[in-house]
């Protein structure tokens, strides 16, 4: 039996959709909202402190719609159950802590990559400070400091891309909900659209986590795999802890 969408889950979906619509409206005016609200690498000249929170409500820009559709579907499907089980306060705590953990783990892995790139670029006689300055974006998402005749090494280009590319999406928080769901209802059966075979959550979701780890380790696709894992870790820990006391009474 499917109950109505609980209030926090419903409001989170509404806020995400409003942010997505706003990004479309602003893009028509030539303004890229992800420059202000996406989460840049903390050392980037484009980073602002509020992006730690706001990136959770931003998604891949239109016409790419699968990103927000998948996240909102997962938020509705798993978030509703987790909110009904734990209540709105714990649900909201789990959601945002998972999103924050996703940001932290993603940027921790980025740190090692960026530091390695900086060492290589420096050894090539290229100014890291100049590349940093070239990485600044204007409100249209354009590298306005980049010289027209700019040339650099492959690693120099990678370093600029690390500084200029924001992380967007609620996926860290969503993975927190996925792992929480698996902890709460391990025998509930789930299945993928392209693999319509029911699999218990206690097997299905760990498989997804292992796939995410492999893809993150191999750096496959333009996806923040370690953000997903960071959120999942927090969701798992909190759900395990709260589940122990779920049915206790004082």
N, C-alpha and C positions, 0 to 999 in steps of 0.2 A: 504493500500500500504506500503510495507516494503522498507525503504531506506537502503543504504549501511551502514555498521557499521562505526560510526564516529571515528575520529582518536584517541582520548584519550581512549575510550572504547576498541578499537582494540589493542592499545599498552598495556593496562593493561592486557588484555587476553593473549597476547603474552608473557609478562613478567612472569605472573603466570605459564604459561605452561613451560617456560624455567626454572624457579625455580624447578618445579616438575620434569622435565627431569634431571636437575642437581642433585637433591636429589637421583634419581635412580642411576645415574652414580657414585656418591660418595659412595652410600651404597655398591656398588659392590667392592669398594676399602676398605670397612670397616669403612667408615666415616659417621656418622649420622649428617646431616646438621641441623636438628632441634635443636641440642644441641647449635649451634651457632646462628641460625636465628629464632628459635621459641621464643615465649615470656614467660619467666619464671616469677614466682611471684617475685616482686621487692626485697624482702628480701632474696631470694634464693641465694646461692653461685654461681649458674649458670646464674644469670641474668646479661645482658650487656645492656647498654643504647640503642644501635641500634636496639635491638629486638622489641622495641615499634613500629618501622616502618616495619622491615623485616618480622615479623610474618604474616603480611597481604598477603605475597606472598608465604607462605609455606602452605602445605596441608598434610593431612594424607598420610603416606608413601605407596608406592606400595607394595602389589597388591590392596590395598584399593583405588579405583579410583572414587567412587561415590561422595566423598567429593568435589574434584576439578571439576568434571563434573557438579554437581548441581550448584556450585558457578559460574562457567564460563557461564553456560546456563543462570542463573539469571542476571549475569553481561551484557551479550549480550542482553537479552530480555528487561530488565528494564533500564540498563545503557544507552543503545542507545537512548531510548526515553527521558530520563532525560538530557542527554548531548545535544540532539537536541533542547530541550526546554530552558535550562538555558545557554547553551554555554559551551565551554571547561573549562574556568577558574572557574566558579562557580561549575561546575560538579566535577572537581578535588578537589576543596575545600571541597565540601560536602563529597566526597568519603573518603578522608583522615581524616577529622574531625570525621566522623562516625566511622571509624576504630579505631581512638584514643579513642573516647568515649566508644567503646566496650571494649577496653583494660582497661580503668579506672574503669568502672562499674563492670566488671568481677573481677578485683583485689580488689575493695572495698568490694565486698561480700566475696571474699577469705580472706580478712584481718580479718573479724570477726570470720570466721571459724578457721583460723590459730591461732589467739590469744586465742581462746577457747581451742584448742588442746594443746597449749603451757602451759596453766594453768593446764589442766588435767595431762599432762605428768610430769610437775614439782611436782604436788601433789603426783604423784606415785613414786617420788624419782629418776626419770630418768633425765639425763642431756640433756637439750634442745640444748646446745652447741655441744655435741657429735653427736646428731641426725643431726644437721646442717652440721657438718663436713662429716658425712656419706652420705649426700645428693649430694656431688659433683660428677659430671659426667665427664668421659673422652670423647675423640672425637668419641668413638664408642657408646656413650650413656650408658656406664656401670658405676655402682657405685663402683669406684675403691678403695674407703676408707672403704668400708663395710667389717667388719671381717667375716670370714667364719662361725664362730659359733654365729653369731649375733642373739640375741633374744630381743624382746621388746613387749610392750603392743600393743593392737589394735590401740590406739590413737597415739602411737609412730610411727607405720608403716604409719598411715594416714598422720602424719606430714612430714615424709620423702617423701611420694608421692606428697604432696603439693609443696615441694621444688624441686622435680626432674621432675615434669610433665610440659612440655611447652604447651602453647596455640598456635595453628596454624590455619591459614585460613583467608580468606577475608570476613567471614560471618558478622562481625560487619559492615563493609562498605557496604556489599550487602543488609543488612537489612535497612541501611540508604537509599539506592536506592529504596527499596520496599515501604517504608513509603512515600518517596518523590513522587513516582509514584501515590500512592493512593491519595495524596493531590492534585496533578496536574490533574489526570484523574479519579475521584472517581466513575464515571459511566461506566468505561471500564470494560468489563467482563473477568474474569479469571477463571481457573479451574485447579484442580490437576489431575495428570495422573490416580491415583487410585480412584478418585472421580470426574468423568467427567461430572460435572454439572456446567454450567456457573454461576458465582456469581460476582456481582459488586465489584470492588476493595475496595470501601468504607466499605463493609461488610467483604470481603474475608481476607484482610490484617489485620484488627483489630482482627479477629478470630485467625489468626496465631500468633499475638502478645500475646493474652491471653493464648494460648496454650504454648508458650515459657515461659511466666511468671510462669504458673503452673508447668511446667517441671523443671524450674530453682529452684522454691521454694521447690519442692519435690526432687530435685537433681537426676533427672531421666536421665540415660544414661551418657556416657562420652563425653558430649557436653557442650560448654560454652554458655549456654542459656542467661546468663546476658550480655554477650558480644553482642549477637544479639539485646537485648533490648536496650543497651546503644547506639548502632549504629542507631537503629530505632528512638530513641528519637531525636537525632541530625538531622537525615534526615527529620523528621516531622517538627521540629522547623524551620530549614533553608528553607525548601520548602514552608512553610506557609508564612514566611517573604518575600521571594523572589517572590512568586506568586502575592502578593499584588501590586508589582511594575513591574510585568512582561510586561504589555502592556501599561505602561505609557510612555509618550514622553516629553522631556524637551522643 
